[in-house]
């Protein structure tokens, strides 16, 4: 898991603890297996509770361009009427 390897590179070479102070966990300052379990129980597939950001699809920008061009066409049609 990327979360574990990231924290092992950040001074947790002996492994991450099972639990840590809640205040530090909530600020993403300390890793713990408790946070991983909570993310799994919440069905957090994108791991937002662990501080990860969801990646945009490569087709998102393409879809938005099509949507904006259709909006412009619809506004021009309304103005022409």
C-alpha angles and dihedrals in degrees: 000000000000093000093060096044091048093054092043088059089051100067098290096105091141090059134272119287125253092237139004136182108303094228092058093043093053091053092050090242096122130033125224140168088235090068091049090052092049091052090051093048091051090051088238097170094171092049094231090153089060092053101262121137120222114249119239116242115249088235095054095086091045091052092048092052090053091047093050093047090052090051091053091049092050092050091050091050091051091049092049092054 
